[in-house]
Amino acid sequence: MAYDEDLANRVRELLGDERGVSEMPMFGGLAFLLAGNMSVAVSSQGGLLVRVGPRESAAAAKRAHASPMQMGKRRMNGWIRVAPEGVATKRELSAWVRRGVGFTRTLPPKNVRGRSRRA
């Protein structure tokens, strides 16, 4: 299953003013990187993957339509999967994108790869 292009466009719109944003196809989805660090990703399984950090994982997973992210049998600490129902409105999506960007801003920059949108 391919990722939801409409959701990707909605994320792009929300990240429109952010500097250092790049996009990279990953695992059939589309990741949005900030200074080379993954922040959010449109999942090929539907919905959004959000980087919240290890300390916030448990609390974020308790929110409506959210769950811990798993790849195969491995739980990805610091990441949350948000079902499509949890990002249906601009307000819902914006809250998750802000959360992912907020945590990612605390990380040191990496070499930026992918298709850069802003210098």
C-alpha positions, -999 to 999 in steps of 0.1 A, spaced: 0 0 0 13 34 -9 12 63 15 -17 88 15 -6 117 -8 -33 139 5 -20 135 40 15 142 28 4 174 11 -14 185 44 19 179 63 38 199 37 14 228 41 19 227 79 57 226 75 57 254 49 74 280 72 100 256 87 136 259 76 158 229 69 129 205 60 136 177 36 115 147 25 127 111 21 108 80 10 111 54 37 95 19 41 69 28 15 59 60 33 72 95 32 94 109 60 98 146 68 132 155 82 142 186 101 179 193 100 184 157 89 164 141 118 131 124 111 102 143 127 70 129 113 62 104 85 32 96 64 29 58 69 23 33 41 0 16 66 -21 47 69 -19 76 93 11 94 107 42 84 126 53 110 151 86 114 169 78 123 205 109 112 223 113 83 248 101 103 278 68 112 261 60 79 244 38 64 271 17 96 276 14 102 239 2 66 233 -27 72 256 -42 99 234 -71 90 211 -62 71 180 -25 69 191 -4 38 198 32 29 203 50 25 169 61 -10 161 82 -23 132 76 -60 130 78 -72 166 101 -44 177 86 -14 196 102 19 185 106 38 217 101 76 212 77 71 182 39 70 181 16 58 153 -15 79 149 -44 63 130 -60 82 101 -89 91 123 -66 109 146 -53 133 119 -86 139 101 -88 176 108 -62 203 104 -63 210 141 -56 173 150 -28 170 123 -13 203 133 -10 192 170 8 160 161 31 177 136 40 205 161 47 178 187 71 160 163 88 192 152 91 203 188 110 172 198 131 171 167 143 206 173 160 194 205 182 171 185 216 180 170 215 185 132 226 156 109 237 157 73 206 165 54 197 140 27 166 136 6 148 163 -14 155 196 3 126 221 3 144 250 20 180 259 25 
